[in-house]
Amino acid sequence: MKMERVVLIGGSGFVGRVIANRLSLSGISVLVPTRRRSRAGALLPIPTVDVEEADIHDPATLTRLLAGADAVVNLVGILHSRSGSPYGADFARAHVELPRKIVAACRAASVPRLIHISALGASANAPSEYLRSKAAGEDAVRAAGDDPAWTILRPSVMFGREDNFLNLFARLAGLFPVLPLAGAHARFQPVCVEDVAEVVWRCLLDATSIGQTWELAGPTVYTLRQLVEYVSELSGHPRPIIALPQGLAMLQARLMELAPQPMMSRDNVRSMRVDNVASGAPLPFGMIPAALEVVAPTYIGDSFPRARYYAMRSRSGHHDG
């Protein structure tokens, strides 16, 4: 499939920057609309990438942005929302209404291709508003039929340089002597953000991806406790972990919701009631996913000298004692 110009909706964040880089390496022209140009500073040095301040929720603006594009990649996702049934208003706006507007704008601007980034575990019957709204967003895309031709990708939690996942636990381990942990037994299959970007690029070029809904995950399943233990030791700050029972986990999340930028919400705790694990092959196209233990030391280790030593020790098979 011929790809010369791609619009990344929600492309100014962690995932969008990596995807923009991957598309630029292939010589594809990339447009990233953003509410505030200042938030997209990391994109400006990337060749073939343009950043434009725009309101992506305005249908007329969206249609104008998509004019002349060969494809759109929708990356918009939020973790927190006012509560509602079946999901809150903020989730509805970002995860459901915006995909509908993107489909309509693709039709108005004659854009033939749409890649929609959803979430592993999205389901109308999921325990969290986040996952229910993500499922409704998928339905909005599938309702397009083949105009535009779509692919839905469902990544697990993503890791990579500047992520808000492993880096968060590394920071917390450096700040607190003990880590009380909600969802300690929740199971995750984290996927490298570089692998996600590679899948997006391949989907844009390979027509066999049209009409597919694919899960994206890494090679290994971990409990959240295992991940936090690994990262805290990798960072040079091994910490005892206290697994919180459900009641205390919800109380902790409720208190965190009071912060201007909450790290956790009660809805996040509900999301962890279902395993964030792929049901089949971790990646499409026969790709082999990158291992977290290989990638994490390359950026956690930038700040903590013990990181590479710990990674080598883990792979060596030797144990103390």
Residue pairs with C-beta under 8 A, 6 or more apart in sequence:
1 70
1 113
1 204
1 205
1 206
1 207
2 70
3 26
3 28
3 70
3 71
3 204
3 205
4 28
4 29
4 70
5 28
5 29
5 30
5 31
5 68
5 69
5 70
6 23
6 28
6 29
6 30
6 31
6 69
6 70
6 71
6 72
6 73
6 204
7 30
7 31
7 32
7 33
7 65
7 66
7 69
7 71
7 72
7 73
7 111
8 16
8 19
8 20
8 30
8 31
8 32
8 72
8 73
8 75
9 33
9 56
9 72
9 73
9 74
9 75
9 76
9 98
9 102
10 16
10 56
10 74
10 75
10 76
10 77
11 17
11 19
11 20
11 30
11 32
11 33
11 34
11 40
11 43
11 73
11 75
12 32
12 34
12 39
12 40
12 43
12 51
13 75
14 158
14 160
14 162
14 163
14 164
14 193
15 75
15 117
15 158
15 193
15 196
15 197
16 32
16 43
16 75
17 42
17 43
17 46
17 162
18 160
18 193
18 194
18 196
18 197
19 73
19 75
19 196
19 197
19 200
19 201
20 30
20 32
20 43
20 46
20 49
21 46
21 197
22 194
22 197
22 198
22 200
22 201
23 30
23 48
23 200
23 201
23 204
24 30
24 46
24 47
24 48
24 49
26 201
27 48
28 48
28 204
29 48
29 50
30 46
30 48
30 49
30 50
31 49
31 50
31 51
31 52
31 65
31 69
32 40
32 43
32 49
32 50
32 51
32 52
33 51
33 52
33 53
33 54
33 56
33 65
34 40
34 51
34 52
34 53
34 54
35 53
35 54
35 55
36 53
37 51
37 52
37 53
40 51
43 49
43 51
44 51
52 65
54 61
54 65
55 61
56 62
56 65
56 76
56 98
57 93
57 97
57 98
57 101
59 101
59 104
59 105
62 101
62 102
62 105
63 104
63 105
63 108
63 109
65 105
66 72
66 105
66 106
66 108
66 109
66 111
67 109
68 109
69 109
69 111
70 111
70 112
70 113
71 111
71 112
71 113
71 114
71 115
71 204
72 102
72 105
72 106
72 111
72 113
72 114
72 115
72 148
73 114
73 115
73 117
73 200
73 204
74 98
74 99
74 102
74 114
74 115
74 116
74 117
75 117
76 94
76 95
76 98
77 94
77 95
77 117
77 119
77 134
78 90
78 91
78 94
78 95
79 130
79 265
79 268
80 90
80 257
80 262
80 265
80 267
80 268
81 87
81 88
81 89
81 90
81 91
81 92
81 94
81 129
81 130
81 133
81 267
82 88
82 89
82 90
83 129
83 267
84 91
84 92
84 129
86 124
86 129
86 132
86 133
86 136
87 95
87 96
87 129
87 130
87 132
87 133
87 136
88 129
88 133
91 129
91 130
91 133
92 133
92 136
94 133
95 130
95 133
95 134
95 136
95 137
96 133
96 136
96 137
96 140
98 137
99 116
99 137
99 140
99 141
100 140
102 114
103 114
103 140
103 141
103 143
103 144
103 148
105 111
106 112
106 114
106 144
106 147
106 148
107 144
107 147
107 148
111 148
112 148
112 149
113 148
113 149
113 150
113 204
113 210
114 141
114 144
114 148
114 149
114 150
114 151
115 150
115 151
115 153
115 200
115 203
115 204
116 137
116 138
116 141
116 150
116 151
116 152
116 153
117 153
117 155
117 200
118 134
118 135
118 137
118 138
118 152
118 153
118 154
118 213
119 130
119 131
119 134
119 154
119 155
120 154
120 155
120 156
120 189
120 215
120 216
120 217
120 276
120 277
120 278
121 131
121 154
121 271
121 274
121 275
121 276
122 131
122 132
122 134
122 135
122 137
122 138
122 154
123 131
123 132
123 135
123 274
124 132
124 135
124 136
125 132
126 132
126 135
126 271
126 274
127 270
127 271
127 273
127 274
128 267
128 268
128 270
128 271
128 273
129 267
129 270
130 267
130 268
130 271
131 271
131 274
138 152
138 213
141 150
141 152
142 150
142 152
144 150
146 210
146 211
149 210
149 211
150 210
150 211
151 203
151 209
151 210
151 211
151 212
151 213
151 214
152 212
152 213
152 214
153 196
153 199
153 200
153 203
153 213
153 214
153 216
154 213
154 214
154 215
154 216
155 191
155 196
155 215
155 216
155 217
156 188
156 189
156 190
156 191
156 215
156 216
156 217
156 218
156 276
156 277
156 278
157 165
157 188
157 190
157 191
157 276
158 165
158 190
158 191
158 192
158 193
158 196
159 165
159 166
159 190
159 191
159 192
159 193
159 218
159 292
159 295
159 296
160 192
160 193
160 194
160 295
160 299
161 298
161 299
162 299
163 193
165 190
166 227
166 231
166 292
166 296
166 300
167 299
167 300
168 263
169 179
169 227
169 228
169 231
169 232
170 231
170 232
170 234
170 235
170 237
170 300
170 303
170 304
172 179
173 179
173 228
173 231
173 232
173 235
173 237
173 238
173 239
174 235
174 237
176 239
177 239
177 240
178 239
178 240
178 241
178 242
179 228
179 232
179 239
179 240
179 241
179 242
180 241
180 242
180 244
180 248
180 252
181 224
181 225
181 228
181 241
181 242
181 243
181 244
182 244
182 248
182 249
182 250
182 252
182 253
182 264
182 269
182 272
183 224
183 249
183 269
183 272
184 223
184 224
184 225
184 228
184 241
184 243
184 244
185 223
185 224
185 225
185 243
186 223
186 224
186 272
186 273
186 275
186 276
187 221
187 222
187 223
187 224
187 275
187 276
187 277
188 221
188 222
188 223
188 224
188 227
188 275
188 276
188 277
189 217
189 218
189 220
189 221
189 222
189 276
189 277
189 278
189 282
190 217
190 218
190 222
190 227
190 292
191 216
191 217
191 218
191 282
191 283
191 289
192 218
192 289
192 290
192 292
192 295
194 290
194 295
195 216
195 218
195 283
195 287
195 289
195 290
196 216
198 287
199 214
199 216
199 283
199 284
199 285
199 287
202 209
202 284
202 285
203 209
206 285
209 284
212 284
214 284
215 278
215 279
215 280
215 282
216 278
216 282
216 283
216 284
217 277
217 278
217 282
217 283
217 289
218 282
218 289
218 290
218 291
218 292
219 282
219 288
219 289
219 290
219 291
220 291
220 292
221 277
222 230
222 292
224 272
225 241
225 243
228 241
229 238
229 241
230 292
230 293
230 296
231 296
231 300
232 238
232 239
232 241
233 310
234 296
234 297
234 300
234 301
234 304
234 306
234 307
234 310
234 311
235 300
235 303
235 304
235 306
235 307
236 304
236 305
236 306
236 307
237 304
244 252
246 269
249 269
250 266
250 269
252 264
253 264
253 265
253 266
253 268
253 269
254 266
256 262
256 263
256 264
256 265
257 264
257 265
257 266
282 289
283 289
293 311
293 314
293 315
294 311
296 307
296 311
297 307
297 308
297 310
297 311
300 307
301 307
301 308
301 311
